[in-house]
Amino acid sequence: MIKRVSVAIILSFCFTISIAGQDSLNMINKFSLVLIGDIMGHEEQIRSAESEQTGVYDFEEVFKYIRSEISEADFAIANFEVTLSGPPYTGYPSFSSPASLAVACKNAGIDCLVTANNHAADRGRTGIKRTINKLDSIGIMHTGTFLDQDDRDSLCPLIIKKKGISLALLNYSYGTNRAKGLEPAIVNIMDTNMIARDLRKAVENEADIIVLFLHWGTEYDTIPSKNQTDLAEYFFSQGVDIIVGSHPHVIQKMVWTKDNEGIKDNILIYSLGNFVSNQSKLRRDGGAVVKIEMERKGESYSTVNAGYYLTWVYTPVVNDSKRFFILPCSKYEDQPEFFNKPSEFLRMKTFIYNSRSLLQRQNINFKEYRYSDGEWILF
């Protein structure tokens, strides 16, 4: 999408570049965006993070093997499918995780969390409010849930300015597991008329890129539904550039429609699957992280690369305690010695085989990032 750029508005998290003797509008700016799937908080994850000695919760090690792939991006966004409602900390079906989970996300390089999903209201209006306030206190950007209508009016869409690019981020869910008694708190629900109005606001804010996170689809189904396809077609017609899906908890296909004969360049990621969870059944034990690289010159931008990393949740038992580690698969698929048991290595290899088979058949213009001789290469 090509739009007029405002260089007068600078938010606190802007990154600006100036070079003497050059007009910044004529500079080539490269921008990388990382998109991450479902961050869950099941009971076993909470127990794993708790120190027996102090009772303090620490999730930092969960991200230790994937940190560099996230933090190298200019901006990273993830689906945060828990609340930060305070104790008692619980997993399914009513999620409430320690706030240190969000702290660990931020420390791993995740810049923004989307919070509109079916578990957003698990602890009612109080849970929504506490989650928002906790994320604000941690200093991590978020969108999808709001304290009240005034809050939503001022903060939706979320406008992010970085490296000369203005990005509008919007997030909606098909619904919530608890729908009554939430007022004045708001969870963005998927209503096409409301989303169309919000998209007009994004255009009015002179956004160069519009990213739409949708909590949609059928759980555990690797094939997108007709409803997903129809909605995507409609939202692209309304000016969206990138659509990212969550909720199925398994990977679904990725489509990069390149600019051709006047048809606008756009990207559709139906479902990224689980980034971290305690789901261990076939296809649910991992996900994909998408990296999109864009280049901007003057008043236009284009996507130059779009690829994905496969990730798998490694859950070894160490000192009688189940641990959780997110692994970038390609780095470890030829390292059986890394794993505590041969069966754990084989489980990851099964996930890799199934995921590659699905995505190689169904993806359009999306390739996999694989690790070779110390660097990530698109294959």
Protein Blocks (a to p, Z undefined) as FASTA:
>chain_A
ZZdddfkbccfkbccdddehiafklpccdddddddddddddfklmmmmpcfklopacfkl
mmmmmmmmmmmpmbdcdddfbdcebpaddddfbdcddfklmmmmmmnopabdcfbdfklm
mnojmlmmmmmmmmmmnopacehiafblmlmmmmmccdddeehiacddddddfbdfblgh
kafbdcddddfklmmmmmmmmmmnopabdcddddedjehiabdcfklmmmmmmmmmnopa
bdcdehjlpacdddddddeehiacddddfbgbjfbdcbfbehilgccddddddddehjbc
cdfbdcddddddddddeehiacdddddfklmmmmmklpmbfklmmmmmmmmmmmmmmmmm
mmghiacdddeehiacdZZ
